[in-house]
Amino acid sequence: MGISRGLSARTLLLSAIVLLGLWSRQISANISINPIPKTPVVGENVLLSVYSDTVNIFTFSWYRDKNLMITYVPTANPPENIFPPYKGRLRGFPNGSMEILELNTNDSGLYIVEIQAIGQQILKANVTIIVYNVLTPPTLKIPLEFIAEGIDMQLECQVGSQNVDTYIFIKDAENISCAQTNQTNISCSDSSPFLNFHSIRKSDSGNYSCTIVNLISNSTSRPQELRVLVKISNVTISSNVTSAYLWASEDSINLMCIAQGDEPKFSWSYNGTSLSPDPRYHLSISNESLTISPLTRSDVAAFTCTANNSVSQENSTPINLTISWRPDGRIQCGVDLLEEEVRLQCSWPGGSPAADVQLQFQSINGTQQNEVTRNVSKDKVTVGDRLTCHGSQIDKMDKCYFDFVVPQAPTLLNGSMTSVKEGENVVLKVILGISSSNATKSLSAMILPAKFTWINQTQSIIQPNGRFEINSDNYSSRLQISQVIQGDQGEYVCEVTNLVGKTIFSFIVNITETGIGPSIENPGGLSSGAVAGIVIGVLVGLALIGLAVYLILREKKKTSNGANTVRSQAASHQPEGSNSMHLDKQGQGDLNYAELKFTNQAHTQPVVYASIPETTYSEIKRS
């Protein structure tokens, strides 16, 4: 035991004696290490060749840094002892050299050999090797896809575990010289994987790559685009409005968003919220332009444009749309009856800006916005007075009037006859209005409110009951008689009273027997003789009125012959013994008129067929 690999004790003892003798002499010697090849490559072998002037090596050892790799005794069998993790990868040689097999990049580093020669002290030498591999393409890392102008940024050429001697950065196929003095915002080093930008500029945009170099190869990364964008700024809204007013439902508007900066994208908001879908909103393809057509009242709001790109965002100052609109409908003239006063009103509300309204009545003038009211005593209002209202809003004008006249029903034939079968219903109506002689073109005319009183053939005021129904408002009244009987036949009168007077409207109700009613040929349900008498009477009356007008136009030069002619013509057209006609003077207040009445044996009440002025009536009476 204790004797290794077959060496005899005598041999070892002799070697020890010789070695001790050599040590005692302290002979000096030199050694050196030469890597073969000088540039080792991954996967290949490298020989760390030792040159020494010592020929009698007793033992030597190799270290990687401080870790023992191999010990070698030339006289031993086997001579080498290899330590983990190098078993199977090392070979020693008697001259002190060592070969490393199948290199990898982890084999780069400092190697030390210690040699014990006979008769000499321990000799040491070291060598550093770098194991190179054939370089694979690096990756150029750009931290952001889009870079804002003015910030600091760094690009990195990433190589992994590869051994690189030199880094070269390339922009748009041209090398960047790290020593170039005019690139004051760029710094780099050939031995560093970083390219630094200080306050990067728009002009620094481009395609960048990096090339790595070592002693045996070089490789270049794929180009990467560096995009430097100018931040968004100065976002403003302009419009095509040249007029001082924008009218709802009439006008349109185009808003244009303008911004400084690279690649702006636009969006719009309305009172702080995103623009909702609306067929009136028309956006351009880029959203840069917003057209609103037509404008409405709801567009009275603050519109804001937002511009953004990949590095920044900014909002415009809101633009507040001021929309104008017309007043509601046309200007209105109104009169309200109070206890002792009359309230006059001119109204044209709802406009923006508010309309100026002017009231004119007698010597009263008043102007306000939207509405003007004035109260006057009832006793100061007379027939023929007129309330006039003028309205103005920017470029629009309107006008209405209110004439103080007695009630009129232009569509009603006074004294008209209605025939109905017994047991049926009959409806009599009075609808007030403005006569064509009082109407004024393009003006809005009003009429006084009135009260309606219905009187039957017995001169009694009709009260609503089971068969009589009355529905009235300020401007119309309706009397319905249900399931008429023979006793309902006769004249019905509607007295209509307003502030300045009263008008009487007459109706004749004719009741036919059950089953005998109006026909197409005889719509009134009368006998042939009665119908003929009525027709003749009407024709005579019209002829008489025409003749009276003719006499007046002859400057009132009437003779007894002329008067006799009128009488003879009237008499010649009167039905024999059954019909009669006469002129009655009627009137109230200052509005006097004459009625031409015709009485037929089929009627218990005279029928009014025409009204003529009092002056005309006087002329006819004299003639």
PLY file of the C-alpha trace (Angstrom):
ply
format ascii 1.0
element vertex 623
property float x
property float y
property float z
element edge 622
property int vertex1
property int vertex2
end_header
0.00 0.00 0.00
1.08 3.60 -0.67
2.91 2.58 -3.86
0.99 3.83 -6.91
0.74 2.24 -10.36
3.47 -0.44 -9.99
6.49 1.75 -9.02
8.88 -0.09 -6.74
9.85 1.40 -3.40
13.44 1.38 -4.47
12.72 3.45 -7.57
10.73 5.99 -5.60
13.40 6.24 -2.97
16.10 6.75 -5.58
14.00 9.44 -7.26
13.50 11.20 -3.98
17.21 11.19 -3.22
17.98 12.61 -6.65
15.25 15.22 -6.35
16.48 16.36 -2.97
19.91 16.66 -4.37
18.71 18.79 -7.22
16.68 21.07 -4.92
19.73 21.66 -2.89
21.42 23.20 -5.91
18.51 25.67 -6.61
19.16 25.77 -10.31
16.99 28.48 -12.02
15.05 28.02 -15.25
12.42 29.86 -17.43
9.13 28.63 -18.91
6.50 30.15 -21.26
3.10 29.11 -22.70
2.09 29.42 -26.35
-1.58 28.65 -27.31
-1.92 26.68 -30.53
-3.89 27.99 -32.36
-3.59 31.48 -31.01
-7.28 32.11 -31.77
-9.13 29.09 -30.49
-12.63 28.45 -31.85
-15.65 26.81 -30.23
-15.73 23.10 -31.00
-12.02 22.88 -31.80
-9.02 21.91 -29.59
-6.32 24.17 -28.21
-2.83 23.13 -27.12
-1.30 25.18 -24.33
2.27 24.45 -25.33
4.91 24.93 -22.64
8.46 25.87 -23.56
11.05 25.31 -20.85
14.80 24.98 -20.72
14.30 22.40 -18.00
14.56 18.90 -19.30
14.01 16.93 -16.14
10.41 17.57 -15.04
9.50 15.70 -11.94
5.78 16.74 -11.91
3.53 19.59 -13.09
-0.05 20.82 -12.46
-2.51 23.02 -14.42
-5.03 25.37 -12.82
-7.99 27.33 -14.21
-7.82 30.37 -12.05
-7.42 28.60 -8.65
-9.15 25.37 -9.58
-6.90 22.31 -10.14
-7.45 20.75 -13.53
-4.70 18.10 -13.93
-1.55 16.81 -12.26
1.09 15.00 -14.29
4.02 12.79 -13.18
6.01 11.70 -16.24
7.41 8.67 -14.50
4.01 7.45 -13.26
1.76 5.03 -15.09
-0.50 6.48 -16.09
1.21 9.81 -15.62
-1.89 12.10 -15.48
-4.65 12.63 -12.95
-7.58 14.75 -14.29
-10.07 16.43 -11.97
-13.76 17.19 -12.56
-15.27 18.71 -14.54
-12.49 18.19 -17.04
-12.38 14.41 -17.20
-12.39 13.33 -20.80
-11.52 16.84 -22.10
-7.83 17.19 -21.12
-4.52 15.61 -22.19
-1.14 16.21 -20.57
2.30 15.90 -22.13
5.68 15.15 -20.52
7.05 18.58 -21.42
4.35 20.27 -19.29
1.93 21.12 -22.12
-1.85 20.55 -21.90
-4.49 20.15 -24.61
-8.15 21.13 -24.10
-10.59 19.29 -26.31
-13.88 20.53 -27.84
-13.74 24.11 -26.64
-16.72 26.20 -25.67
-16.97 29.84 -24.73
-16.84 28.95 -21.05
-13.28 27.78 -21.57
-12.14 31.36 -22.01
-10.08 32.57 -19.07
-6.74 32.49 -17.23
-4.73 29.25 -17.15
-1.68 28.64 -14.81
0.94 25.87 -14.93
3.24 24.93 -12.05
6.26 22.73 -12.89
8.47 20.92 -10.38
11.80 20.06 -12.05
14.52 18.00 -10.44
16.98 20.23 -8.68
14.93 23.39 -9.19
12.31 25.33 -7.36
8.70 25.34 -8.58
8.33 27.16 -11.90
5.09 29.03 -12.82
3.66 30.50 -16.00
0.16 31.63 -17.12
-1.75 32.43 -20.26
-5.21 33.88 -21.00
-7.17 32.45 -23.86
-10.38 33.62 -25.44
-12.46 31.00 -27.13
-14.10 32.47 -30.16
-17.15 31.24 -31.94
-18.39 32.10 -35.39
-20.63 35.05 -34.63
-24.39 34.76 -35.17
-26.45 37.86 -36.00
-27.08 40.08 -32.98
-30.37 41.85 -32.24
-30.62 45.61 -32.11
-33.04 46.51 -29.32
-35.05 49.72 -29.67
-36.97 50.30 -26.41
-40.01 51.95 -28.03
-41.63 51.71 -31.43
-42.18 55.46 -31.50
-39.88 57.94 -29.83
-40.85 61.47 -28.86
-38.48 64.13 -30.03
-36.42 65.64 -27.24
-36.04 62.64 -24.93
-32.89 60.63 -24.12
-32.76 57.09 -25.44
-30.40 54.15 -25.78
-30.13 51.38 -28.39
-28.51 48.08 -27.43
-26.78 45.57 -29.68
-27.63 42.31 -27.94
-25.14 39.42 -28.60
-25.91 36.90 -25.88
-22.78 34.98 -24.68
-20.77 35.61 -27.85
-17.28 37.07 -27.58
-17.21 40.35 -29.45
-14.23 42.56 -30.00
-15.86 45.45 -31.86
-19.34 46.97 -32.21
-20.30 48.98 -35.25
-23.61 50.88 -35.50
-25.17 51.57 -38.87
-27.87 54.07 -39.89
-29.46 53.83 -43.33
-26.57 51.65 -44.63
-23.87 54.07 -43.39
-21.58 53.41 -40.42
-21.87 55.73 -37.45
-18.50 56.95 -36.33
-18.41 57.12 -32.59
-15.53 59.57 -32.83
-17.42 61.95 -35.12
-17.49 65.33 -33.39
-20.42 66.94 -35.23
-22.92 64.42 -33.85
-23.26 66.19 -30.53
-26.37 64.29 -29.48
-24.96 60.79 -30.16
-22.34 58.92 -28.13
-20.99 55.39 -28.49
-17.86 53.25 -28.22
-16.46 50.50 -30.49
-16.18 48.26 -27.47
-19.67 48.98 -26.09
-22.99 47.49 -27.25
-24.84 50.78 -26.59
-25.70 53.68 -28.87
-26.87 56.68 -26.84
-29.04 59.62 -28.00
-29.12 62.77 -25.96
-32.31 64.76 -26.68
-33.12 62.75 -29.76
-34.04 64.66 -32.90
-36.53 64.19 -35.69
-33.52 63.85 -38.03
-32.38 60.79 -36.06
-35.23 58.77 -37.55
-34.06 55.96 -39.82
-33.23 52.26 -40.17
-30.60 51.14 -37.67
-28.57 47.95 -37.37
-25.40 46.83 -35.60
-22.43 44.69 -36.70
-20.35 42.65 -34.26
-16.75 41.63 -35.00
-14.26 39.25 -33.44
-10.96 37.76 -34.69
-12.60 35.04 -36.72
-15.93 36.47 -37.97
-18.45 39.28 -38.06
-22.25 39.41 -38.22
-24.90 42.09 -38.66
-28.36 42.43 -37.15
-31.54 42.94 -39.10
-32.38 46.64 -39.61
-34.84 48.16 -37.15
-36.79 51.35 -37.84
-36.37 54.12 -35.34
-39.26 56.58 -35.63
-38.85 59.91 -33.91
-42.11 61.88 -33.83
-42.70 65.52 -33.03
-45.21 65.87 -30.22
-48.69 67.28 -30.93
-49.06 70.96 -30.12
-51.13 74.07 -30.95
-54.41 72.26 -31.59
-57.01 74.76 -32.82
-60.45 74.73 -34.48
-61.38 76.96 -37.39
-64.79 77.31 -39.03
-66.24 78.55 -42.30
-68.67 80.88 -40.54
-68.68 84.42 -41.91
-72.11 85.52 -40.70
-72.79 86.87 -37.25
-75.65 84.40 -36.82
-76.17 80.70 -37.42
-79.81 79.78 -37.90
-81.20 76.46 -36.69
-82.73 74.33 -39.47
-81.37 76.77 -42.07
-77.58 76.94 -41.83
-74.70 74.45 -41.76
-71.18 74.72 -40.39
-67.82 73.16 -41.19
-65.27 72.84 -38.38
-61.62 72.15 -39.24
-59.12 70.83 -36.67
-55.53 72.04 -37.12
-52.54 70.70 -35.16
-48.76 70.83 -35.26
-46.80 67.61 -34.85
-46.23 64.35 -36.72
-48.97 62.04 -37.94
-51.88 63.63 -36.04
-55.13 61.73 -35.68
-58.31 63.57 -34.82
-61.44 62.97 -32.79
-64.30 65.24 -31.68
-66.27 65.63 -28.48
-69.47 67.43 -27.59
-69.79 69.04 -24.16
-66.99 66.79 -22.92
-68.37 63.50 -24.26
-67.56 61.61 -27.42
-69.48 62.69 -30.49
-72.53 60.44 -30.74
-73.71 59.09 -34.11
-75.99 61.56 -35.84
-76.92 61.70 -39.55
-76.35 65.45 -39.37
-72.67 64.94 -38.48
-70.37 64.35 -41.44
-66.71 63.56 -40.71
-63.93 63.53 -43.27
-61.93 60.33 -43.76
-59.21 61.56 -41.41
-61.76 63.07 -38.95
-59.95 66.35 -39.47
-63.14 68.04 -40.65
-66.60 67.98 -39.04
-69.62 69.27 -40.96
-72.96 69.75 -39.17
-75.90 70.07 -41.55
-78.39 71.35 -40.73
-77.77 72.97 -37.38
-80.36 72.52 -34.65
-80.96 74.05 -31.26
-79.23 71.08 -29.64
-75.96 72.20 -31.25
-75.68 75.05 -28.77
-72.69 73.39 -27.14
-68.92 73.31 -26.80
-67.20 71.26 -29.51
-63.63 70.12 -28.83
-61.09 68.56 -31.17
-58.47 66.14 -29.85
-55.29 65.52 -31.85
-52.97 62.67 -30.96
-50.10 60.63 -32.33
-48.13 57.71 -30.91
-46.20 59.87 -28.45
-48.57 62.65 -27.34
-52.09 64.02 -27.23
-53.58 67.51 -26.91
-57.07 69.05 -26.87
-58.12 72.23 -28.57
-59.77 75.11 -26.82
-63.53 74.37 -27.07
-65.47 76.30 -29.68
-68.92 77.27 -28.47
-71.54 77.34 -31.19
-74.11 80.09 -30.79
-77.21 79.03 -32.69
-80.08 81.38 -33.44
-83.62 80.30 -34.20
-86.84 81.91 -35.21
-89.71 82.60 -32.82
-92.44 80.00 -32.54
-94.92 80.43 -35.41
-96.14 83.85 -36.42
-96.62 86.90 -34.25
-99.88 86.82 -32.29
-102.30 89.64 -31.46
-104.52 88.99 -28.47
-107.29 90.61 -26.50
-108.47 89.48 -23.07
-111.63 90.85 -21.47
-111.17 91.74 -17.82
-113.78 93.16 -15.46
-113.43 96.83 -16.40
-110.47 96.69 -18.71
-109.29 95.15 -21.92
-105.85 93.59 -21.98
-104.06 94.07 -25.28
-101.26 91.66 -26.06
-98.61 91.29 -28.77
-96.59 88.09 -28.51
-93.80 86.51 -30.58
-91.80 84.31 -28.14
-89.35 81.46 -28.57
-86.70 83.19 -30.67
-82.99 83.37 -30.03
-82.07 86.16 -29.87
-85.41 87.35 -28.54
-87.63 89.20 -31.00
-88.48 92.87 -30.52
-92.26 93.24 -30.31
-94.13 96.55 -30.76
-97.76 97.19 -29.76
-99.80 99.98 -31.36
-103.34 100.89 -30.33
-104.90 104.33 -30.60
-102.19 106.54 -29.08
-100.53 103.71 -27.17
-97.10 102.46 -28.28
-94.99 99.91 -26.45
-91.93 97.83 -27.36
-90.41 94.90 -25.50
-88.77 91.57 -26.23
-91.00 88.53 -26.84
-94.23 90.09 -25.53
-95.92 93.43 -24.87
-99.15 93.88 -22.88
-101.20 97.00 -22.14
-104.50 97.44 -20.30
-107.11 99.99 -21.45
-110.55 100.83 -20.08
-113.48 99.18 -21.82
-115.18 102.51 -22.35
-112.25 103.69 -24.45
-112.60 100.87 -26.95
-114.87 101.66 -29.88
-115.98 99.91 -33.01
-113.39 100.24 -35.75
-110.36 100.39 -33.42
-107.40 98.27 -34.48
-104.63 96.65 -32.43
-101.48 96.24 -34.53
-98.46 94.16 -33.52
-95.07 94.40 -35.24
-92.29 91.86 -34.65
-88.66 91.96 -35.76
-85.81 89.54 -35.20
-82.56 90.28 -37.04
-83.64 90.11 -40.68
-87.15 88.69 -40.18
-90.30 90.75 -39.77
-93.90 89.83 -39.00
-97.13 91.70 -38.33
-100.66 91.00 -37.17
-103.73 93.09 -36.41
-106.88 92.85 -34.37
-109.97 94.74 -35.52
-112.64 95.64 -32.99
-115.79 94.82 -35.02
-119.10 93.19 -34.23
-119.18 89.41 -34.64
-119.06 88.16 -38.20
-119.58 84.72 -39.72
-118.51 85.03 -43.37
-119.30 81.42 -44.22
-122.83 81.51 -42.78
-125.90 82.37 -44.87
-128.17 84.19 -42.48
-131.68 82.77 -42.52
-130.64 79.52 -44.11
-133.16 76.68 -44.03
-132.47 73.18 -42.81
-135.00 70.38 -43.46
-134.91 67.22 -41.39
-137.17 64.24 -40.89
-139.04 63.90 -37.67
-137.04 61.82 -35.23
-133.69 62.73 -36.72
-131.06 65.16 -35.41
-130.32 68.67 -36.62
-127.17 70.73 -36.02
-126.96 74.53 -36.25
-123.51 76.16 -36.15
-122.06 79.67 -35.97
-118.33 80.02 -36.67
-116.90 83.52 -36.35
-114.32 84.81 -38.75
-112.99 87.75 -40.71
-114.92 88.91 -43.73
-113.05 89.17 -47.00
-113.51 92.93 -47.01
-111.59 93.21 -43.73
-108.80 90.77 -44.57
-105.38 92.22 -45.32
-102.96 90.25 -47.45
-99.97 88.68 -45.67
-101.19 89.79 -42.22
-102.40 87.58 -39.43
-105.86 88.82 -38.35
-107.59 88.05 -35.07
-111.18 88.39 -33.91
-112.70 89.35 -30.59
-113.86 86.56 -28.33
-117.65 86.41 -28.05
-120.51 84.94 -26.04
-123.27 82.92 -27.70
-126.98 82.76 -26.74
-129.42 80.49 -28.56
-133.14 81.43 -28.75
-135.90 79.19 -30.08
-139.00 79.99 -32.13
-140.91 80.99 -29.00
-138.26 83.65 -28.18
-137.07 81.59 -25.22
-133.40 81.13 -24.41
-132.46 77.54 -25.00
-131.01 75.73 -22.02
-129.12 72.49 -22.61
-131.20 69.44 -21.71
-131.70 65.90 -22.89
-132.52 66.83 -26.51
-130.81 70.20 -26.76
-127.00 70.23 -26.57
-124.92 73.43 -26.83
-121.14 73.50 -27.22
-119.48 76.93 -27.37
-116.06 78.49 -27.11
-114.87 82.06 -27.71
-115.23 81.83 -31.48
-117.88 79.25 -32.31
-121.06 77.65 -31.04
-122.96 74.51 -31.98
-126.59 73.69 -31.20
-127.75 70.11 -31.70
-131.42 69.13 -31.43
-131.82 65.38 -31.10
-134.87 63.40 -32.24
-136.72 66.43 -33.55
-140.51 66.67 -33.32
-143.01 68.87 -35.15
-142.91 71.31 -32.28
-139.23 71.99 -32.96
-140.03 73.54 -36.34
-139.46 77.25 -36.78
-136.85 79.94 -36.49
-133.83 79.68 -34.21
-131.65 82.66 -33.41
-128.06 82.81 -32.14
-127.19 86.12 -30.52
-123.43 86.65 -30.58
-122.06 89.42 -28.36
-118.52 90.74 -28.10
-116.88 93.79 -26.60
-118.19 96.23 -29.19
-121.57 94.89 -30.30
-123.99 92.13 -31.07
-124.96 90.24 -34.21
-128.02 88.00 -34.67
-127.82 84.92 -36.86
-131.08 83.26 -37.93
-131.80 79.64 -38.88
-135.01 78.05 -40.19
-135.67 74.45 -39.18
-138.26 72.63 -41.31
-139.62 69.31 -39.98
-140.95 66.83 -42.53
-143.17 63.89 -41.74
-141.51 60.58 -41.03
-140.42 58.96 -44.25
-140.78 62.18 -46.24
-137.45 63.80 -46.40
-135.21 65.73 -48.72
-134.34 64.27 -52.09
-131.74 65.10 -54.70
-134.37 67.01 -56.76
-136.06 68.56 -53.71
-133.42 68.79 -50.96
-135.59 70.82 -48.61
-138.45 68.35 -48.55
-140.91 71.10 -49.67
-143.76 70.93 -52.13
-143.11 71.95 -55.71
-145.16 75.11 -55.32
-143.28 76.12 -52.18
-139.94 75.59 -53.82
-141.00 77.56 -56.87
-142.25 80.41 -54.68
-139.00 80.56 -52.76
-136.92 80.60 -55.94
-139.05 83.34 -57.49
-138.90 85.37 -54.29
-135.13 85.13 -54.13
-134.79 86.21 -57.76
-137.09 89.17 -57.19
-135.17 90.21 -54.11
-131.85 90.09 -55.91
-133.25 92.08 -58.79
-134.56 94.71 -56.42
-131.16 95.04 -54.69
-129.40 95.39 -58.03
-131.80 98.08 -59.13
-131.30 99.97 -55.86
-127.53 100.02 -56.39
-128.07 101.21 -59.94
-130.22 104.09 -58.73
-127.57 105.18 -56.25
-124.91 105.19 -58.94
-127.15 107.48 -60.97
-126.22 110.09 -58.32
-129.51 109.66 -56.51
-131.45 111.13 -59.42
-134.53 109.09 -59.00
-137.94 109.88 -60.42
-141.31 108.63 -59.54
-141.25 106.70 -62.79
-138.09 104.95 -61.64
-139.59 104.10 -58.27
-142.74 102.82 -59.94
-140.58 100.73 -62.21
-138.93 99.05 -59.19
-142.30 98.39 -57.60
-143.84 97.10 -60.80
-140.88 94.75 -61.36
-141.15 93.45 -57.82
-144.88 92.98 -58.17
-144.60 91.23 -61.50
-142.24 88.57 -59.98
-144.23 87.93 -56.84
-146.09 84.63 -56.70
-149.84 85.02 -56.68
-151.44 85.34 -53.30
-148.84 83.15 -51.56
-145.61 85.10 -51.28
-144.69 88.54 -49.94
-141.49 90.51 -49.46
-140.54 93.64 -47.57
-137.53 95.63 -46.30
-137.04 96.01 -42.57
-134.64 98.41 -40.98
-132.42 96.68 -38.46
-129.29 97.57 -36.52
-127.60 98.22 -33.24
-125.31 101.03 -32.18
-123.81 102.72 -35.19
-124.01 99.65 -37.43
-127.45 99.96 -39.02
-128.46 97.86 -41.96
-131.58 96.75 -43.80
-132.75 93.19 -44.32
-134.64 91.95 -47.36
-137.16 89.39 -46.10
-139.33 87.00 -48.05
-142.35 85.25 -46.60
-143.87 82.17 -48.20
-146.99 80.42 -47.16
-144.92 77.34 -46.36
-143.09 79.19 -43.56
-144.32 80.71 -40.35
-141.24 82.96 -40.08
-139.71 85.33 -42.66
-136.38 84.32 -44.13
-133.57 86.88 -44.35
-131.86 86.60 -47.72
-129.72 89.74 -47.85
-128.50 92.69 -45.81
-127.74 96.07 -47.31
-126.33 99.29 -45.81
-128.74 101.69 -44.16
-127.94 104.43 -46.67
-128.91 102.14 -49.52
-132.06 101.17 -47.67
-132.99 104.86 -47.31
-132.55 105.45 -51.00
-134.72 102.47 -51.86
-137.40 103.62 -49.43
-137.50 107.13 -50.93
-137.72 105.71 -54.39
0 1
1 2
2 3
3 4
4 5
5 6
6 7
7 8
8 9
9 10
10 11
11 12
12 13
13 14
14 15
15 16
16 17
17 18
18 19
19 20
20 21
21 22
22 23
23 24
24 25
25 26
26 27
27 28
28 29
29 30
30 31
31 32
32 33
33 34
34 35
35 36
36 37
37 38
38 39
39 40
40 41
41 42
42 43
43 44
44 45
45 46
46 47
47 48
48 49
49 50
50 51
51 52
52 53
53 54
54 55
55 56
56 57
57 58
58 59
59 60
60 61
61 62
62 63
63 64
64 65
65 66
66 67
67 68
68 69
69 70
70 71
71 72
72 73
73 74
74 75
75 76
76 77
77 78
78 79
79 80
80 81
81 82
82 83
83 84
84 85
85 86
86 87
87 88
88 89
89 90
90 91
91 92
92 93
93 94
94 95
95 96
96 97
97 98
98 99
99 100
100 101
101 102
102 103
103 104
104 105
105 106
106 107
107 108
108 109
109 110
110 111
111 112
112 113
113 114
114 115
115 116
116 117
117 118
118 119
119 120
120 121
121 122
122 123
123 124
124 125
125 126
126 127
127 128
128 129
129 130
130 131
131 132
132 133
133 134
134 135
135 136
136 137
137 138
138 139
139 140
140 141
141 142
142 143
143 144
144 145
145 146
146 147
147 148
148 149
149 150
150 151
151 152
152 153
153 154
154 155
155 156
156 157
157 158
158 159
159 160
160 161
161 162
162 163
163 164
164 165
165 166
166 167
167 168
168 169
169 170
170 171
171 172
172 173
173 174
174 175
175 176
176 177
177 178
178 179
179 180
180 181
181 182
182 183
183 184
184 185
185 186
186 187
187 188
188 189
189 190
190 191
191 192
192 193
193 194
194 195
195 196
196 197
197 198
198 199
199 200
200 201
201 202
202 203
203 204
204 205
205 206
206 207
207 208
208 209
209 210
210 211
211 212
212 213
213 214
214 215
215 216
216 217
217 218
218 219
219 220
220 221
221 222
222 223
223 224
224 225
225 226
226 227
227 228
228 229
229 230
230 231
231 232
232 233
233 234
234 235
235 236
236 237
237 238
238 239
239 240
240 241
241 242
242 243
243 244
244 245
245 246
246 247
247 248
248 249
249 250
250 251
251 252
252 253
253 254
254 255
255 256
256 257
257 258
258 259
259 260
260 261
261 262
262 263
263 264
264 265
265 266
266 267
267 268
268 269
269 270
270 271
271 272
272 273
273 274
274 275
275 276
276 277
277 278
278 279
279 280
280 281
281 282
282 283
283 284
284 285
285 286
286 287
287 288
288 289
289 290
290 291
291 292
292 293
293 294
294 295
295 296
296 297
297 298
298 299
299 300
300 301
301 302
302 303
303 304
304 305
305 306
306 307
307 308
308 309
309 310
310 311
311 312
312 313
313 314
314 315
315 316
316 317
317 318
318 319
319 320
320 321
321 322
322 323
323 324
324 325
325 326
326 327
327 328
328 329
329 330
330 331
331 332
332 333
333 334
334 335
335 336
336 337
337 338
338 339
339 340
340 341
341 342
342 343
343 344
344 345
345 346
346 347
347 348
348 349
349 350
350 351
351 352
352 353
353 354
354 355
355 356
356 357
357 358
358 359
359 360
360 361
361 362
362 363
363 364
364 365
365 366
366 367
367 368
368 369
369 370
370 371
371 372
372 373
373 374
374 375
375 376
376 377
377 378
378 379
379 380
380 381
381 382
382 383
383 384
384 385
385 386
386 387
387 388
388 389
389 390
390 391
391 392
392 393
393 394
394 395
395 396
396 397
397 398
398 399
399 400
400 401
401 402
402 403
403 404
404 405
405 406
406 407
407 408
408 409
409 410
410 411
411 412
412 413
413 414
414 415
415 416
416 417
417 418
418 419
419 420
420 421
421 422
422 423
423 424
424 425
425 426
426 427
427 428
428 429
429 430
430 431
431 432
432 433
433 434
434 435
435 436
436 437
437 438
438 439
439 440
440 441
441 442
442 443
443 444
444 445
445 446
446 447
447 448
448 449
449 450
450 451
451 452
452 453
453 454
454 455
455 456
456 457
457 458
458 459
459 460
460 461
461 462
462 463
463 464
464 465
465 466
466 467
467 468
468 469
469 470
470 471
471 472
472 473
473 474
474 475
475 476
476 477
477 478
478 479
479 480
480 481
481 482
482 483
483 484
484 485
485 486
486 487
487 488
488 489
489 490
490 491
491 492
492 493
493 494
494 495
495 496
496 497
497 498
498 499
499 500
500 501
501 502
502 503
503 504
504 505
505 506
506 507
507 508
508 509
509 510
510 511
511 512
512 513
513 514
514 515
515 516
516 517
517 518
518 519
519 520
520 521
521 522
522 523
523 524
524 525
525 526
526 527
527 528
528 529
529 530
530 531
531 532
532 533
533 534
534 535
535 536
536 537
537 538
538 539
539 540
540 541
541 542
542 543
543 544
544 545
545 546
546 547
547 548
548 549
549 550
550 551
551 552
552 553
553 554
554 555
555 556
556 557
557 558
558 559
559 560
560 561
561 562
562 563
563 564
564 565
565 566
566 567
567 568
568 569
569 570
570 571
571 572
572 573
573 574
574 575
575 576
576 577
577 578
578 579
579 580
580 581
581 582
582 583
583 584
584 585
585 586
586 587
587 588
588 589
589 590
590 591
591 592
592 593
593 594
594 595
595 596
596 597
597 598
598 599
599 600
600 601
601 602
602 603
603 604
604 605
605 606
606 607
607 608
608 609
609 610
610 611
611 612
612 613
613 614
614 615
615 616
616 617
617 618
618 619
619 620
620 621
621 622
